[in-house]
């Protein structure tokens, strides 16, 4: 489970406010199918990633690395506990890589999928307060002092659009919404799917379009995110220290069938793997959400370094994570009372008052006619 809190909150004279949002992850055993002590046989992420990263380096470097791997008895797959994979484990390969190819990997000590997440922040956001223009409230003015990132190959892909992903301007139209995701290193646009209700509160549902992670061939505006593979996976190596990492929907939902068929056990479905946001259109506040993404590792045979037994490169799912939540309890009750119940009562009252006023108007008109 993830907890977030904001610090360094600073208001500026130009109608913006800056903040850092820190996050902390906690294991929830009651919501899990096993414990952190369970062992899993998984790809040697560090080895496979490093192999692809050194593919184009001089042969001498690859020869030295190959010898070091043999000495360390590194293999393509490893047996680790869930806790080690998530929160980090010590591996002599880290020190070896830092010695042979300085700067290849951005860390020292332990390696784990979520080692860098705990007690980390998502960058300095500066957003509009809406004081000068309510239609701009929550919209990002800059991130880490930038209004455009430099990860991608086109100006459009580098643009920081939308909000920080927490709220949107009020009086929304049923079209689309945007937010900037530091984890994905890009802005994302969700499109309107349908109107509905969440526990009596009217909402607009926004979902990811099929073009979100499409490649440049299927959707030309995404060419700036390339080099690309099949549609459905986005190359994020340019903002992940050139590690061969790709982002997708879980189980390669909405992706090219080639990706699904290349890995056993994947069963993509909209119900399980699509992401959505249910937003109250009048206030722009999310009432219910489920954001699901999958992190993948691109692996291939690298002569002299890594022999995986595969004849073709493959995008291998590492993990998928979900951020879900909804407004509940007293907050939901207050929200419903102030924005649904009271306006409905006032709406009915105006018709009651109108109905009561008609006889009075008729009576007054009759009295005026009689007096004449």
Steps between C-alpha positions, in 0.01 A plus 500: 500500500620846418475805723579848373558833670596845371786711632678823401166660415575851370253752357626741234385847396411387147210284618688169525601270784797260516526176696689174536290186544673216682380140489542205732417139412381241751442128457140395574506125583122485551447607140768274354502142373825420682771646718816696432695185593364302203762405242456567130702390199530815290725641229828644622385855434833663572693260278259505206462875508874561521564257212280699262650827624858392418411342164652785299805556721849388386562126488769531765244630752262217414782248533592631846137500607448148369796377702373677810155344460653156471701559816192622688297203369226732377214330316207624296250404771519524878311386811414794727242582765223749427645731764843494335356575158291790629720662762846400385770236522877515494664370186874498420403574139418859603857568614641324194292706256590824676868405475504381136253750352474805730166676466325208333263448794378792714533341845729331747429253778171315474290446189120470516200602296369743765826592673493851353129555566484507878543845651547646154314785335367535147670832427420862573156580360390859454127523426246776453287594801215630287501840673560681173311259274280225646515308172875450560478371857718189564660532154878444509706815446833317524661180625850524649507846348429366150204558274623237257705188571791387283449124494327466164561575132218744428378824656149358532614196699719718726215732599382505864123520471207478738509472878712299744232230490316579823225742392387687189335837434125517579213493252657226289377412153461137389804499271837418657732575790880512526759459773878483522643176643862519624510119518411473131710810420222638282156656488207266457160575350192302601180518297136515607320166495165545676304684765405321818472525874719409795283439806248755380752761385498568122829426324672496166711190431827558318705207365827446315459502121647213301753747361655577842789254456467450124818514294576767241383281212151449640474852646742754343488755790670235716802481270675734741498229767689258274713295434192281530414134495150363442202718593404483864840550666677833543876523513594692818873424487580864423379602847614183678877532459481320162387178666285297253172567680156522341165615638164344412160407632498181714507174302565713189135608487430700181838388362609312190406129539863414428597628845229296674580181310872527574445446875303212652227571753382842381125561470430870435150626577336838535346416838831401657760707321352824364550828685229758567418818691149589619496878544228728636459738204392805701802502733761299306559276805557126436242292684630157401811391311705201397836572337674180388833481317755230431879528498679280248859405422625457145734202480694348214804287432816704522792301355767443759287634787158343528350187349131478592409206280270727300546542127314830495495803734207512740334761722473328837250626761666573834208622707183697472379742758170671567400819673135479591283691742175678554346765721327332792361555849425845638673671207272323253193581712593869515576501129163341421312737732659821371518420130207266440241506776484875575495604130224244437294634791547858379400393152177349631434802723508739208218307334304490826540876546403553138191283549401690813556838340265436207177512712628814672565666166152404372337625821686829482398543139133433582505749789653767276235433234216513758626824653479663160 
